[in-house]
Amino acid sequence: MALRRAAKSEPTATPVNKTQAVKDYLAANPGTGPKAVSEALKAQGIDIKPSYVSIIKFQSKKKRRGKAKAATGPSAAPAASSEGLSIELLVKAKKVAEALGGVEEARKAMDALAKLMG
């Protein structure tokens, strides 16, 4: 009976982490669509479908939203909104608007105050 030896294969290149490649590309090129990302990575030798890129983009956004929600908890530092206002300041503004009868009434009051303050 002859013993079979496992054939020695040539060392292979390090496998590419496609997910990380997509994340890296999107970090360097924010706003790029899935098809453009797929084509750019194919040019680099990474074969990935636009649908897979889309899934990765969606999951990244979902994780970022989850982190943002976690950061608004009671022990979190004040988070800034898109306009640079802290969550705490927005909560105070909401209370003022409710006390004045709504956002429109609060806006009128703030306009009047701005005129008084010059």
Secondary structure, 3 states (H helix, E strand, C coil): CCCCCCCCCCCCCCCCCHHHHHHHHHHHCCCCCHHHHHHHHHHCCCCCCHHHHHHHHHHHHHHHHHHHHHCCCCCCCCCECCCCCEHHHHHHHHHHHHHHCCHHHHHHHHHHHHHHHC
